[in-house]
Amino acid sequence: MKKEVRLDCSGEKCHNKRYEGNWTGGGSALYTLTGTVIHGKGNGRKVGMPTANLYYAEGAKLPERGVYGVRARIDGKWYPGVTNVGTRPSVDDDPRMTVETFLPGEDMDLYGREMTIEFHIFLRGIRKFPSLEAVKEQVDQDIRRTLAYFEEKVPGGYDNEEKNKKTAVQEKCRKN
Protein backbone atom coordinates (compact mmCIF):
# COMPACT_ATOMS: atom_id res chain seq x y z
CA MET A 1 0.00 0.00 0.00
CA LYS A 2 1.31 3.42 -0.94
CA LYS A 3 1.29 6.05 1.74
CA GLU A 4 -0.24 9.47 1.25
CA VAL A 5 2.14 12.38 1.59
CA ARG A 6 0.95 15.96 1.99
CA LEU A 7 3.05 18.53 0.19
CA ASP A 8 2.91 22.15 1.21
CA CYS A 9 3.62 23.64 -2.16
CA SER A 10 1.93 25.19 -5.16
CA GLY A 11 2.74 26.24 -8.69
CA GLU A 12 6.41 26.38 -9.60
CA LYS A 13 7.45 25.07 -6.18
CA CYS A 14 5.92 21.69 -7.12
CA HIS A 15 7.22 21.67 -10.68
CA ASN A 16 10.54 19.93 -10.15
CA LYS A 17 9.54 17.59 -7.32
CA ARG A 18 9.74 13.86 -7.96
CA TYR A 19 6.58 12.29 -6.65
CA GLU A 20 6.55 8.84 -5.13
CA GLY A 21 3.38 7.15 -4.01
CA ASN A 22 0.23 9.19 -3.71
CA TRP A 23 0.37 12.84 -2.75
CA THR A 24 -2.35 15.34 -2.15
CA GLY A 25 -2.78 18.92 -1.16
CA GLY A 26 -4.74 17.81 1.89
CA GLY A 27 -7.82 19.65 0.62
CA SER A 28 -6.16 22.58 -1.12
CA ALA A 29 -4.86 22.74 -4.68
CA LEU A 30 -1.26 21.76 -5.31
CA TYR A 31 -1.13 23.60 -8.61
CA THR A 32 -3.40 25.76 -10.76
CA LEU A 33 -3.30 26.16 -14.53
CA THR A 34 -5.53 28.34 -16.72
CA GLY A 35 -5.84 28.22 -20.48
CA THR A 36 -8.16 28.01 -23.45
CA VAL A 37 -9.82 24.75 -24.52
CA ILE A 38 -8.68 23.70 -27.98
CA HIS A 39 -9.51 20.83 -30.34
CA GLY A 40 -7.72 17.53 -29.77
CA LYS A 41 -7.81 14.32 -31.78
CA GLY A 42 -11.23 13.21 -30.48
CA ASN A 43 -10.05 9.76 -29.39
CA GLY A 44 -11.58 9.93 -25.91
CA ARG A 45 -14.99 10.73 -27.34
CA LYS A 46 -14.92 7.40 -29.20
CA VAL A 47 -15.16 5.54 -25.86
CA GLY A 48 -17.49 7.96 -24.05
CA MET A 49 -14.70 9.94 -22.45
CA PRO A 50 -14.52 13.34 -24.18
CA THR A 51 -11.62 15.44 -22.96
CA ALA A 52 -11.06 19.17 -22.84
CA ASN A 53 -7.60 19.87 -24.24
CA LEU A 54 -6.04 22.93 -22.65
CA TYR A 55 -3.86 25.36 -24.56
CA TYR A 56 -1.36 26.80 -22.13
CA ALA A 57 1.19 29.58 -22.57
CA GLU A 58 4.48 28.60 -24.17
CA GLY A 59 7.06 28.12 -21.47
CA ALA A 60 4.38 27.61 -18.80
CA LYS A 61 5.48 25.54 -15.84
CA LEU A 62 3.40 22.37 -15.83
CA PRO A 63 2.95 19.90 -13.01
CA GLU A 64 4.95 16.67 -13.10
CA ARG A 65 3.79 14.30 -15.85
CA GLY A 66 0.98 12.08 -14.68
CA VAL A 67 -2.73 11.75 -14.01
CA TYR A 68 -4.38 13.99 -11.42
CA GLY A 69 -7.69 14.39 -9.63
CA VAL A 70 -8.77 17.96 -10.36
CA ARG A 71 -11.46 20.59 -10.10
CA ALA A 72 -12.08 22.47 -13.34
CA ARG A 73 -13.67 25.93 -13.33
CA ILE A 74 -15.68 26.85 -16.41
CA ASP A 75 -17.94 29.90 -16.56
CA GLY A 76 -17.84 30.25 -12.78
CA LYS A 77 -18.80 26.64 -12.03
CA TRP A 78 -16.57 23.90 -10.62
CA TYR A 79 -16.56 20.34 -11.97
CA PRO A 80 -14.64 17.32 -10.69
CA GLY A 81 -12.43 15.58 -13.20
CA VAL A 82 -9.26 13.76 -14.11
CA THR A 83 -6.42 15.46 -15.98
CA ASN A 84 -3.58 13.83 -17.90
CA VAL A 85 -0.42 15.94 -18.13
CA GLY A 86 2.08 14.48 -20.57
CA THR A 87 2.10 12.29 -23.61
CA ARG A 88 -0.55 9.78 -24.72
CA PRO A 89 1.35 6.53 -25.28
CA SER A 90 -1.86 4.50 -25.66
CA VAL A 91 -2.93 6.69 -28.59
CA ASP A 92 0.22 7.76 -30.43
CA ASP A 93 3.97 8.32 -30.18
CA ASP A 94 3.73 12.12 -30.30
CA PRO A 95 6.32 13.49 -27.85
CA ARG A 96 4.42 16.76 -27.26
CA MET A 97 3.02 17.39 -23.80
CA THR A 98 -0.75 17.75 -23.59
CA VAL A 99 -3.07 18.74 -20.76
CA GLU A 100 -6.36 16.86 -21.19
CA THR A 101 -9.23 16.85 -18.72
CA PHE A 102 -12.16 14.45 -18.56
CA LEU A 103 -15.22 15.78 -16.71
CA PRO A 104 -17.46 12.76 -16.01
CA GLY A 105 -21.09 13.21 -16.94
CA GLU A 106 -20.40 16.45 -18.80
CA ASP A 107 -20.43 16.83 -22.56
CA MET A 108 -20.22 20.57 -23.09
CA ASP A 109 -18.93 22.48 -26.09
CA LEU A 110 -15.89 24.07 -24.45
CA TYR A 111 -13.86 25.02 -27.52
CA GLY A 112 -12.47 28.53 -27.20
CA ARG A 113 -13.57 28.89 -23.57
CA GLU A 114 -11.27 29.54 -20.64
CA MET A 115 -10.81 26.75 -18.12
CA THR A 116 -8.94 26.81 -14.82
CA ILE A 117 -7.72 23.50 -13.47
CA GLU A 118 -6.89 23.00 -9.80
CA PHE A 119 -4.68 19.94 -9.35
CA HIS A 120 -5.59 18.32 -6.01
CA ILE A 121 -4.28 14.75 -6.01
CA PHE A 122 -1.65 12.86 -7.99
CA LEU A 123 -3.30 9.57 -9.02
CA ARG A 124 -0.68 7.76 -11.09
CA GLY A 125 2.05 8.06 -13.67
CA ILE A 126 1.62 7.92 -17.43
CA ARG A 127 1.47 4.40 -18.80
CA LYS A 128 0.57 2.66 -22.03
CA PHE A 129 -2.66 0.64 -22.20
CA PRO A 130 -3.53 -1.96 -24.86
CA SER A 131 -6.66 -0.09 -26.02
CA LEU A 132 -8.79 3.02 -25.53
CA GLU A 133 -11.31 0.82 -23.72
CA ALA A 134 -8.59 -0.14 -21.20
CA VAL A 135 -7.76 3.55 -20.76
CA LYS A 136 -11.45 4.24 -20.07
CA GLU A 137 -11.58 1.48 -17.44
CA GLN A 138 -8.57 2.99 -15.65
CA VAL A 139 -10.00 6.52 -15.88
CA ASP A 140 -13.25 5.27 -14.29
CA GLN A 141 -11.14 4.08 -11.34
CA ASP A 142 -9.32 7.43 -11.29
CA ILE A 143 -12.68 9.25 -11.18
CA ARG A 144 -13.84 7.15 -8.21
CA ARG A 145 -10.66 8.05 -6.30
CA THR A 146 -11.06 11.72 -7.20
CA LEU A 147 -14.69 11.91 -6.08
CA ALA A 148 -13.84 10.13 -2.83
CA TYR A 149 -10.99 12.58 -2.25
CA PHE A 150 -13.25 15.60 -2.73
CA GLU A 151 -15.89 14.16 -0.42
CA GLU A 152 -13.31 13.53 2.31
CA LYS A 153 -10.78 16.36 2.01
CA VAL A 154 -12.35 19.39 0.33
CA PRO A 155 -14.95 21.38 2.25
CA GLY A 156 -17.94 21.77 -0.06
CA GLY A 157 -16.68 19.09 -2.45
CA TYR A 158 -16.22 20.67 -5.83
CA ASP A 159 -18.37 23.65 -4.78
CA ASN A 160 -20.96 23.97 -7.49
CA GLU A 161 -24.65 24.65 -7.04
CA GLU A 162 -25.22 21.42 -8.92
CA LYS A 163 -22.88 19.42 -6.67
CA ASN A 164 -25.71 17.36 -5.19
CA LYS A 165 -27.01 16.46 -8.63
CA LYS A 166 -25.13 13.26 -9.44
CA THR A 167 -24.93 12.34 -13.09
CA ALA A 168 -25.42 8.80 -14.32
CA VAL A 169 -21.72 8.56 -15.18
CA GLN A 170 -20.63 9.68 -11.72
CA GLU A 171 -22.97 7.19 -10.08
CA LYS A 172 -21.75 4.41 -12.35
CA CYS A 173 -18.13 5.25 -11.49
CA ARG A 174 -18.91 5.10 -7.78
CA LYS A 175 -20.62 1.69 -8.03
CA ASN A 176 -18.00 -0.04 -10.18
C-alpha positions in Angstrom: 0.0 0.0 0.0 1.3 3.4 -0.9 1.3 6.1 1.7 -0.2 9.5 1.3 2.1 12.4 1.6 1.0 16.0 2.0 3.1 18.5 0.2 2.9 22.2 1.2 3.6 23.6 -2.2 1.9 25.2 -5.2 2.7 26.2 -8.7 6.4 26.4 -9.6 7.4 25.1 -6.2 5.9 21.7 -7.1 7.2 21.7 -10.7 10.5 19.9 -10.1 9.5 17.6 -7.3 9.7 13.9 -8.0 6.6 12.3 -6.6 6.5 8.8 -5.1 3.4 7.1 -4.0 0.2 9.2 -3.7 0.4 12.8 -2.7 -2.4 15.3 -2.1 -2.8 18.9 -1.2 -4.7 17.8 1.9 -7.8 19.6 0.6 -6.2 22.6 -1.1 -4.9 22.7 -4.7 -1.3 21.8 -5.3 -1.1 23.6 -8.6 -3.4 25.8 -10.8 -3.3 26.2 -14.5 -5.5 28.3 -16.7 -5.8 28.2 -20.5 -8.2 28.0 -23.4 -9.8 24.7 -24.5 -8.7 23.7 -28.0 -9.5 20.8 -30.3 -7.7 17.5 -29.8 -7.8 14.3 -31.8 -11.2 13.2 -30.5 -10.0 9.8 -29.4 -11.6 9.9 -25.9 -15.0 10.7 -27.3 -14.9 7.4 -29.2 -15.2 5.5 -25.9 -17.5 8.0 -24.0 -14.7 9.9 -22.5 -14.5 13.3 -24.2 -11.6 15.4 -23.0 -11.1 19.2 -22.8 -7.6 19.9 -24.2 -6.0 22.9 -22.7 -3.9 25.4 -24.6 -1.4 26.8 -22.1 1.2 29.6 -22.6 4.5 28.6 -24.2 7.1 28.1 -21.5 4.4 27.6 -18.8 5.5 25.5 -15.8 3.4 22.4 -15.8 3.0 19.9 -13.0 5.0 16.7 -13.1 3.8 14.3 -15.8 1.0 12.1 -14.7 -2.7 11.8 -14.0 -4.4 14.0 -11.4 -7.7 14.4 -9.6 -8.8 18.0 -10.4 -11.5 20.6 -10.1 -12.1 22.5 -13.3 -13.7 25.9 -13.3 -15.7 26.8 -16.4 -17.9 29.9 -16.6 -17.8 30.3 -12.8 -18.8 26.6 -12.0 -16.6 23.9 -10.6 -16.6 20.3 -12.0 -14.6 17.3 -10.7 -12.4 15.6 -13.2 -9.3 13.8 -14.1 -6.4 15.5 -16.0 -3.6 13.8 -17.9 -0.4 15.9 -18.1 2.1 14.5 -20.6 2.1 12.3 -23.6 -0.6 9.8 -24.7 1.3 6.5 -25.3 -1.9 4.5 -25.7 -2.9 6.7 -28.6 0.2 7.8 -30.4 4.0 8.3 -30.2 3.7 12.1 -30.3 6.3 13.5 -27.8 4.4 16.8 -27.3 3.0 17.4 -23.8 -0.7 17.7 -23.6 -3.1 18.7 -20.8 -6.4 16.9 -21.2 -9.2 16.9 -18.7 -12.2 14.5 -18.6 -15.2 15.8 -16.7 -17.5 12.8 -16.0 -21.1 13.2 -16.9 -20.4 16.5 -18.8 -20.4 16.8 -22.6 -20.2 20.6 -23.1 -18.9 22.5 -26.1 -15.9 24.1 -24.5 -13.9 25.0 -27.5 -12.5 28.5 -27.2 -13.6 28.9 -23.6 -11.3 29.5 -20.6 -10.8 26.7 -18.1 -8.9 26.8 -14.8 -7.7 23.5 -13.5 -6.9 23.0 -9.8 -4.7 19.9 -9.3 -5.6 18.3 -6.0 -4.3 14.7 -6.0 -1.7 12.9 -8.0 -3.3 9.6 -9.0 -0.7 7.8 -11.1 2.0 8.1 -13.7 1.6 7.9 -17.4 1.5 4.4 -18.8 0.6 2.7 -22.0 -2.7 0.6 -22.2 -3.5 -2.0 -24.9 -6.7 -0.1 -26.0 -8.8 3.0 -25.5 -11.3 0.8 -23.7 -8.6 -0.1 -21.2 -7.8 3.6 -20.8 -11.4 4.2 -20.1 -11.6 1.5 -17.4 -8.6 3.0 -15.6 -10.0 6.5 -15.9 -13.2 5.3 -14.3 -11.1 4.1 -11.3 -9.3 7.4 -11.3 -12.7 9.2 -11.2 -13.8 7.2 -8.2 -10.7 8.0 -6.3 -11.1 11.7 -7.2 -14.7 11.9 -6.1 -13.8 10.1 -2.8 -11.0 12.6 -2.3 -13.3 15.6 -2.7 -15.9 14.2 -0.4 -13.3 13.5 2.3 -10.8 16.4 2.0 -12.3 19.4 0.3 -15.0 21.4 2.2 -17.9 21.8 -0.1 -16.7 19.1 -2.4 -16.2 20.7 -5.8 -18.4 23.7 -4.8 -21.0 24.0 -7.5 -24.7 24.7 -7.0 -25.2 21.4 -8.9 -22.9 19.4 -6.7 -25.7 17.4 -5.2 -27.0 16.5 -8.6 -25.1 13.3 -9.4 -24.9 12.3 -13.1 -25.4 8.8 -14.3 -21.7 8.6 -15.2 -20.6 9.7 -11.7 -23.0 7.2 -10.1 -21.7 4.4 -12.4 -18.1 5.3 -11.5 -18.9 5.1 -7.8 -20.6 1.7 -8.0 -18.0 0.0 -10.2 
